Amino acid sequence: MRIVTPVRRKLRVKTIFNILGPLINPAWVPFAVVGVYKQDIVSFLTTLCFR
């Protein structure tokens, strides 16, 4: 994620990495609260979480 951070800051728009960041956390926590920034993304994130 550190590799893409400078590019994300220059773009100044939300990217897929805003969604994937909390999901690819290496801490292996048993529970997590994950939110989205647009209603359209809810079903996409739900699909990702169940896979």
N, CA, C and O atoms as a CHARMM CRD file, in Angstrom:
* protein
*
  204
    1    1 MET  N      0.81200  -1.19000   0.00000 PROA 1      0.00000
    2    1 MET  CA     0.00000   0.00000   0.00000 PROA 1      0.00000
    3    1 MET  C      0.86000   1.26000   0.00000 PROA 1      0.00000
    4    1 MET  O      0.43900   2.29400  -0.51800 PROA 1      0.00000
    5    2 ARG  N      2.04200   1.18500   0.56600 PROA 2      0.00000
    6    2 ARG  CA     2.91000   2.36600   0.58700 PROA 2      0.00000
    7    2 ARG  C      3.33100   2.78200  -0.81100 PROA 2      0.00000
    8    2 ARG  O      3.59200   3.95800  -1.06800 PROA 2      0.00000
    9    3 ILE  N      3.39300   1.82500  -1.70000 PROA 3      0.00000
   10    3 ILE  CA     3.81900   2.12200  -3.06800 PROA 3      0.00000
   11    3 ILE  C      2.80700   3.01300  -3.77300 PROA 3      0.00000
   12    3 ILE  O      3.19200   3.91100  -4.52100 PROA 3      0.00000
   13    4 VAL  N      1.54400   2.78000  -3.54900 PROA 4      0.00000
   14    4 VAL  CA     0.50700   3.53500  -4.26300 PROA 4      0.00000
   15    4 VAL  C      0.05800   4.79900  -3.53200 PROA 4      0.00000
   16    4 VAL  O     -0.69800   5.58900  -4.09700 PROA 4      0.00000
   17    5 THR  N      0.49700   5.00700  -2.30600 PROA 5      0.00000
   18    5 THR  CA     0.05000   6.17000  -1.53500 PROA 5      0.00000
   19    5 THR  C      0.36500   7.50100  -2.21200 PROA 5      0.00000
   20    5 THR  O     -0.52100   8.35500  -2.26500 PROA 5      0.00000
   21    6 PRO  N      1.57300   7.73100  -2.73300 PROA 6      0.00000
   22    6 PRO  CA     1.82900   9.01800  -3.38800 PROA 6      0.00000
   23    6 PRO  C      0.92200   9.26400  -4.59700 PROA 6      0.00000
   24    6 PRO  O      0.48700  10.39200  -4.83200 PROA 6      0.00000
   25    7 VAL  N      0.64800   8.23300  -5.34200 PROA 7      0.00000
   26    7 VAL  CA    -0.22100   8.37800  -6.51100 PROA 7      0.00000
   27    7 VAL  C     -1.64400   8.69500  -6.06800 PROA 7      0.00000
   28    7 VAL  O     -2.29900   9.55400  -6.65800 PROA 7      0.00000
   29    8 ARG  N     -2.12200   8.01700  -5.04700 PROA 8      0.00000
   30    8 ARG  CA    -3.47500   8.27700  -4.53300 PROA 8      0.00000
   31    8 ARG  C     -3.61800   9.70900  -4.05200 PROA 8      0.00000
   32    8 ARG  O     -4.65300  10.33900  -4.27200 PROA 8      0.00000
   33    9 ARG  N     -2.60000  10.22400  -3.40400 PROA 9      0.00000
   34    9 ARG  CA    -2.66800  11.61200  -2.91600 PROA 9      0.00000
   35    9 ARG  C     -2.71600  12.60600  -4.06800 PROA 9      0.00000
   36    9 ARG  O     -3.41200  13.61800  -3.98700 PROA 9      0.00000
   37   10 LYS  N     -1.98900  12.32900  -5.12600 PROA 10     0.00000
   38   10 LYS  CA    -1.99900  13.23200  -6.28200 PROA 10     0.00000
   39   10 LYS  C     -3.32300  13.17600  -7.03000 PROA 10     0.00000
   40   10 LYS  O     -3.77600  14.18800  -7.56600 PROA 10     0.00000
   41   11 LEU  N     -3.94400  12.00900  -7.07100 PROA 11     0.00000
   42   11 LEU  CA    -5.21800  11.87400  -7.77500 PROA 11     0.00000
   43   11 LEU  C     -6.33900  12.64300  -7.08700 PROA 11     0.00000
   44   11 LEU  O     -7.20500  13.20800  -7.75500 PROA 11     0.00000
   45   12 ARG  N     -6.32800  12.66500  -5.77000 PROA 12     0.00000
   46   12 ARG  CA    -7.35500  13.34000  -4.96500 PROA 12     0.00000
   47   12 ARG  C     -8.77300  12.83200  -5.23600 PROA 12     0.00000
   48   12 ARG  O     -9.74000  13.58000  -5.08700 PROA 12     0.00000
   49   13 VAL  N     -8.89500  11.58300  -5.62800 PROA 13     0.00000
   50   13 VAL  CA   -10.19800  10.93300  -5.77100 PROA 13     0.00000
   51   13 VAL  C    -10.12900   9.60400  -5.03900 PROA 13     0.00000
   52   13 VAL  O     -9.04600   9.05200  -4.84300 PROA 13     0.00000
   53   14 LYS  N    -11.25300   9.10400  -4.64500 PROA 14     0.00000
   54   14 LYS  CA   -11.29500   7.81200  -3.96600 PROA 14     0.00000
   55   14 LYS  C    -11.02100   6.70700  -4.98600 PROA 14     0.00000
   56   14 LYS  O    -11.52900   6.74600  -6.10700 PROA 14     0.00000
   57   15 THR  N    -10.22200   5.73400  -4.58900 PROA 15     0.00000
   58   15 THR  CA    -9.86400   4.62400  -5.46700 PROA 15     0.00000
   59   15 THR  C    -10.24400   3.30100  -4.79900 PROA 15     0.00000
   60   15 THR  O    -10.73200   3.28200  -3.67000 PROA 15     0.00000
   61   16 ILE  N    -10.01700   2.22200  -5.49800 PROA 16     0.00000
   62   16 ILE  CA   -10.29200   0.88800  -4.96300 PROA 16     0.00000
   63   16 ILE  C     -9.44800   0.61300  -3.71000 PROA 16     0.00000
   64   16 ILE  O     -9.82900  -0.20300  -2.87100 PROA 16     0.00000
   65   17 PHE  N     -8.31400   1.29000  -3.59000 PROA 17     0.00000
   66   17 PHE  CA    -7.45300   1.08300  -2.43300 PROA 17     0.00000
   67   17 PHE  C     -8.07900   1.62300  -1.14900 PROA 17     0.00000
   68   17 PHE  O     -7.73100   1.16600  -0.06000 PROA 17     0.00000
   69   18 ASN  N     -8.99800   2.59000  -1.25400 PROA 18     0.00000
   70   18 ASN  CA    -9.72300   3.06200  -0.07500 PROA 18     0.00000
   71   18 ASN  C    -10.59500   1.94700   0.49700 PROA 18     0.00000
   72   18 ASN  O    -10.81100   1.88400   1.70700 PROA 18     0.00000
   73   19 ILE  N    -11.08700   1.08600  -0.35500 PROA 19     0.00000
   74   19 ILE  CA   -11.93300  -0.02100   0.08600 PROA 19     0.00000
   75   19 ILE  C    -11.07800  -1.20500   0.52000 PROA 19     0.00000
   76   19 ILE  O    -11.35600  -1.83000   1.54300 PROA 19     0.00000
   77   20 LEU  N    -10.05500  -1.51100  -0.24300 PROA 20     0.00000
   78   20 LEU  CA    -9.24500  -2.69400   0.03500 PROA 20     0.00000
   79   20 LEU  C     -8.31400  -2.53600   1.22800 PROA 20     0.00000
   80   20 LEU  O     -7.94300  -3.53100   1.85100 PROA 20     0.00000
   81   21 GLY  N     -7.93500  -1.32300   1.55700 PROA 21     0.00000
   82   21 GLY  CA    -6.99900  -1.08600   2.66000 PROA 21     0.00000
   83   21 GLY  C     -7.37100  -1.81000   3.94200 PROA 21     0.00000
   84   21 GLY  O     -6.56100  -2.57700   4.46300 PROA 21     0.00000
   85   22 PRO  N     -8.57300  -1.59300   4.46900 PROA 22     0.00000
   86   22 PRO  CA    -8.95100  -2.28600   5.70700 PROA 22     0.00000
   87   22 PRO  C     -9.09800  -3.80100   5.53100 PROA 22     0.00000
   88   22 PRO  O     -8.93500  -4.55200   6.49200 PROA 22     0.00000
   89   23 LEU  N     -9.40000  -4.24800   4.32900 PROA 23     0.00000
   90   23 LEU  CA    -9.61800  -5.68300   4.10600 PROA 23     0.00000
   91   23 LEU  C     -8.32200  -6.47400   4.01600 PROA 23     0.00000
   92   23 LEU  O     -8.30900  -7.66700   4.32000 PROA 23     0.00000
   93   24 ILE  N     -7.23600  -5.83800   3.60500 PROA 24     0.00000
   94   24 ILE  CA    -5.96900  -6.56500   3.46200 PROA 24     0.00000
   95   24 ILE  C     -5.03200  -6.31400   4.63600 PROA 24     0.00000
   96   24 ILE  O     -3.82500  -6.53100   4.52800 PROA 24     0.00000
   97   25 ASN  N     -5.57700  -5.86300   5.74200 PROA 25     0.00000
   98   25 ASN  CA    -4.80300  -5.64200   6.95100 PROA 25     0.00000
   99   25 ASN  C     -4.22300  -6.98100   7.41400 PROA 25     0.00000
  100   25 ASN  O     -4.97400  -7.93900   7.59600 PROA 25     0.00000
  101   26 PRO  N     -2.90600  -7.06600   7.60800 PROA 26     0.00000
  102   26 PRO  CA    -2.28700  -8.34600   7.99100 PROA 26     0.00000
  103   26 PRO  C     -2.50300  -8.73100   9.45400 PROA 26     0.00000
  104   26 PRO  O     -1.97300  -9.75400   9.88800 PROA 26     0.00000
  105   27 ALA  N     -3.25100  -7.96400  10.22100 PROA 27     0.00000
  106   27 ALA  CA    -3.40300  -8.22000  11.65900 PROA 27     0.00000
  107   27 ALA  C     -4.34900  -9.37600  11.97400 PROA 27     0.00000
  108   27 ALA  O     -4.42700  -9.76400  13.14000 PROA 27     0.00000
  109   28 TRP  N     -5.05900  -9.94300  11.02900 PROA 28     0.00000
  110   28 TRP  CA    -5.97300 -11.07900  11.22900 PROA 28     0.00000
  111   28 TRP  C     -6.87000 -10.89400  12.45200 PROA 28     0.00000
  112   28 TRP  O     -6.88000 -11.74000  13.34600 PROA 28     0.00000
  113   29 VAL  N     -7.59900  -9.82900  12.49400 PROA 29     0.00000
  114   29 VAL  CA    -8.52200  -9.58600  13.60200 PROA 29     0.00000
  115   29 VAL  C     -9.79000 -10.41000  13.40500 PROA 29     0.00000
  116   29 VAL  O    -10.21400 -10.61000  12.26700 PROA 29     0.00000
  117   30 PRO  N    -10.41300 -10.89800  14.49600 PROA 30     0.00000
  118   30 PRO  CA   -11.61000 -11.73100  14.34000 PROA 30     0.00000
  119   30 PRO  C    -12.83400 -10.94200  13.87700 PROA 30     0.00000
  120   30 PRO  O    -13.71800 -11.49900  13.22600 PROA 30     0.00000
  121   31 PHE  N    -12.89300  -9.64900  14.20500 PROA 31     0.00000
  122   31 PHE  CA   -14.02100  -8.80500  13.80800 PROA 31     0.00000
  123   31 PHE  C    -13.48700  -7.46400  13.32000 PROA 31     0.00000
  124   31 PHE  O    -12.45000  -6.99300  13.78600 PROA 31     0.00000
  125   32 ALA  N    -14.19400  -6.86000  12.39100 PROA 32     0.00000
  126   32 ALA  CA   -13.80600  -5.53600  11.90200 PROA 32     0.00000
  127   32 ALA  C    -15.04700  -4.76500  11.48100 PROA 32     0.00000
  128   32 ALA  O    -16.01300  -5.34300  10.98400 PROA 32     0.00000
  129   33 VAL  N    -15.01000  -3.47600  11.68300 PROA 33     0.00000
  130   33 VAL  CA   -16.07800  -2.59600  11.21800 PROA 33     0.00000
  131   33 VAL  C    -15.53400  -1.85500  10.00700 PROA 33     0.00000
  132   33 VAL  O    -14.55600  -1.11500  10.10600 PROA 33     0.00000
  133   34 VAL  N    -16.17300  -2.05900   8.86800 PROA 34     0.00000
  134   34 VAL  CA   -15.70900  -1.44800   7.62700 PROA 34     0.00000
  135   34 VAL  C    -16.84900  -0.62000   7.04900 PROA 34     0.00000
  136   34 VAL  O    -17.98100  -1.09200   6.94500 PROA 34     0.00000
  137   35 GLY  N    -16.54500   0.60100   6.68000 PROA 35     0.00000
  138   35 GLY  CA   -17.56200   1.47300   6.09600 PROA 35     0.00000
  139   35 GLY  C    -17.25000   1.78500   4.64300 PROA 35     0.00000
  140   35 GLY  O    -16.16400   1.48200   4.14900 PROA 35     0.00000
  141   36 VAL  N    -18.19700   2.38100   3.97500 PROA 36     0.00000
  142   36 VAL  CA   -18.00500   2.78700   2.58200 PROA 36     0.00000
  143   36 VAL  C    -18.33400   4.26700   2.44200 PROA 36     0.00000
  144   36 VAL  O    -19.02800   4.83900   3.28200 PROA 36     0.00000
  145   37 TYR  N    -17.83600   4.87400   1.38700 PROA 37     0.00000
  146   37 TYR  CA   -18.05800   6.29900   1.18100 PROA 37     0.00000
  147   37 TYR  C    -19.18200   6.59400   0.20000 PROA 37     0.00000
  148   37 TYR  O    -19.53600   7.75800   0.01400 PROA 37     0.00000
  149   38 LYS  N    -19.75100   5.57700  -0.42800 PROA 38     0.00000
  150   38 LYS  CA   -20.88500   5.74900  -1.33900 PROA 38     0.00000
  151   38 LYS  C    -21.81900   4.55600  -1.20500 PROA 38     0.00000
  152   38 LYS  O    -21.36700   3.42700  -1.02000 PROA 38     0.00000
  153   39 GLN  N    -23.10300   4.80100  -1.29600 PROA 39     0.00000
  154   39 GLN  CA   -24.10600   3.73700  -1.20000 PROA 39     0.00000
  155   39 GLN  C    -23.92100   2.69300  -2.30100 PROA 39     0.00000
  156   39 GLN  O    -24.20800   1.51500  -2.08500 PROA 39     0.00000
  157   40 ASP  N    -23.45000   3.10600  -3.46900 PROA 40     0.00000
  158   40 ASP  CA   -23.27400   2.19100  -4.60500 PROA 40     0.00000
  159   40 ASP  C    -22.26400   1.08500  -4.31600 PROA 40     0.00000
  160   40 ASP  O    -22.30300   0.03700  -4.96000 PROA 40     0.00000
  161   41 ILE  N    -21.38100   1.29500  -3.38200 PROA 41     0.00000
  162   41 ILE  CA   -20.27800   0.36500  -3.12700 PROA 41     0.00000
  163   41 ILE  C    -20.65500  -0.72200  -2.12100 PROA 41     0.00000
  164   41 ILE  O    -19.91700  -1.69600  -1.97100 PROA 41     0.00000
  165   42 VAL  N    -21.76200  -0.58200  -1.44600 PROA 42     0.00000
  166   42 VAL  CA   -22.14800  -1.52200  -0.39000 PROA 42     0.00000
  167   42 VAL  C    -22.22400  -2.95500  -0.90600 PROA 42     0.00000
  168   42 VAL  O    -21.65500  -3.85500  -0.28900 PROA 42     0.00000
  169   43 SER  N    -22.90800  -3.18500  -2.01400 PROA 43     0.00000
  170   43 SER  CA   -23.03800  -4.55800  -2.52200 PROA 43     0.00000
  171   43 SER  C    -21.68900  -5.10800  -2.97800 PROA 43     0.00000
  172   43 SER  O    -21.41600  -6.29500  -2.80100 PROA 43     0.00000
  173   44 PHE  N    -20.84900  -4.26800  -3.55800 PROA 44     0.00000
  174   44 PHE  CA   -19.50900  -4.69400  -3.97800 PROA 44     0.00000
  175   44 PHE  C    -18.68200  -5.12400  -2.76800 PROA 44     0.00000
  176   44 PHE  O    -18.03100  -6.16800  -2.79300 PROA 44     0.00000
  177   45 LEU  N    -18.71200  -4.32200  -1.71900 PROA 45     0.00000
  178   45 LEU  CA   -17.94500  -4.64100  -0.51900 PROA 45     0.00000
  179   45 LEU  C    -18.48200  -5.89500   0.16500 PROA 45     0.00000
  180   45 LEU  O    -17.70500  -6.69900   0.68100 PROA 45     0.00000
  181   46 THR  N    -19.78700  -6.06500   0.17300 PROA 46     0.00000
  182   46 THR  CA   -20.39000  -7.26500   0.75100 PROA 46     0.00000
  183   46 THR  C    -19.91700  -8.50700   0.01600 PROA 46     0.00000
  184   46 THR  O    -19.58400  -9.51300   0.64300 PROA 46     0.00000
  185   47 THR  N    -19.88300  -8.44600  -1.29600 PROA 47     0.00000
  186   47 THR  CA   -19.39200  -9.57100  -2.09600 PROA 47     0.00000
  187   47 THR  C    -17.93800  -9.86900  -1.77300 PROA 47     0.00000
  188   47 THR  O    -17.56200 -11.03300  -1.63400 PROA 47     0.00000
  189   48 LEU  N    -17.12000  -8.84100  -1.65200 PROA 48     0.00000
  190   48 LEU  CA   -15.70800  -9.04100  -1.32500 PROA 48     0.00000
  191   48 LEU  C    -15.53300  -9.69800   0.03600 PROA 48     0.00000
  192   48 LEU  O    -14.69600 -10.58600   0.19800 PROA 48     0.00000
  193   49 CYS  N    -16.31500  -9.26700   1.00400 PROA 49     0.00000
  194   49 CYS  CA   -16.16100  -9.79200   2.36200 PROA 49     0.00000
  195   49 CYS  C    -16.56800 -11.25900   2.47400 PROA 49     0.00000
  196   49 CYS  O    -16.01600 -11.98800   3.29800 PROA 49     0.00000
  197   50 PHE  N    -17.50700 -11.69400   1.67200 PROA 50     0.00000
  198   50 PHE  CA   -17.96200 -13.08300   1.75700 PROA 50     0.00000
  199   50 PHE  C    -17.13900 -14.04300   0.91100 PROA 50     0.00000
  200   50 PHE  O    -17.36100 -15.25300   0.96800 PROA 50     0.00000
  201   51 ARG  N    -16.21200 -13.54100   0.14200 PROA 51     0.00000
  202   51 ARG  CA   -15.37500 -14.43400  -0.68100 PROA 51     0.00000
  203   51 ARG  C    -14.16700 -14.89200   0.04600 PROA 51     0.00000
  204   51 ARG  O    -13.36300 -15.64500  -0.50400 PROA 51     0.00000
